[in-house]
Amino acid sequence: MKVLLADDEYLIREGLRDNVPWAAHGMEVIATAEDGEQALELARQYRPDLLITDICMPFMDGLELVENVLREQADICVILLTCYDEFEYARQAIELDVLAYLLKPLEREKVYEAVEKAIGLLEEEQRQRESETSDFAG
């Protein structure tokens, strides 16, 4: 499973990349981005299974990024990060059906819980696709 990390804060971006045991979960960080436009290009190029993005980034905010990515790849899992505890951001995240909405400073356990939830969802979707494929083949 491929992961794309997007955050304009270097320490957050690199901390997520280096401190989550991605390989142990069968995942790989395939790219990181420091702004929304770069993240959108990388999402189009790599088609990640999981997008973890900050809301407040230059050039294109995380909510706009998620809207664009979902138009092209409806099956992606999204975890949103923010330092703003504002209802409007949470409301928009709910409308976009994001998997998790995490407040900064990030708590390691909450990040792990969100990643494990994403893995479970992605594995279930993969099992369903395989089942549908075998139904057609059989």
Long-range contacts (C-beta under 8 A, 24 or more apart in sequence): 1-25, 1-26, 1-27, 1-28, 1-49, 1-50, 1-119, 1-122, 2-27, 2-28, 2-30, 2-46, 2-47, 2-48, 2-49, 2-50, 3-27, 3-28, 3-29, 3-30, 3-48, 3-49, 3-50, 3-51, 3-52, 4-29, 4-30, 4-31, 4-32, 4-33, 4-39, 4-42, 4-43, 4-46, 4-48, 4-50, 4-51, 4-52, 4-53, 5-29, 5-31, 5-32, 5-33, 5-52, 5-53, 6-32, 6-33, 6-34, 6-35, 6-36, 6-38, 6-39, 6-42, 6-51, 6-52, 6-53, 6-54, 6-57, 6-62, 6-65, 7-34, 7-52, 7-53, 7-54, 7-57, 7-81, 8-34, 8-35, 8-54, 8-56, 8-57, 8-58, 9-54, 10-34, 12-54, 12-81, 12-104, 12-106, 15-106, 16-52, 16-106, 16-111, 19-108, 20-111, 20-112, 20-115, 25-115, 25-116, 25-119, 26-119, 27-115, 27-119, 34-58, 35-59, 35-60, 36-60, 36-61, 36-62, 36-64, 36-65, 39-65, 40-65, 40-68, 40-69, 43-69, 43-72, 43-73, 43-76, 44-72, 47-73, 48-76, 49-76, 49-77, 49-118, 49-122, 50-76, 50-77, 50-78, 50-79, 50-115, 50-118, 50-122, 51-76, 51-77, 51-78, 51-79, 52-78, 52-79, 52-81, 53-78, 53-79, 53-80, 53-81, 54-80, 54-81, 54-82, 55-80, 55-81, 55-82, 55-84, 55-89, 56-82, 56-83, 56-84, 63-89, 63-92, 63-93, 63-96, 66-96, 66-98, 67-96, 70-96, 75-125, 77-118, 77-121, 77-122, 79-114, 79-115, 79-118, 81-106
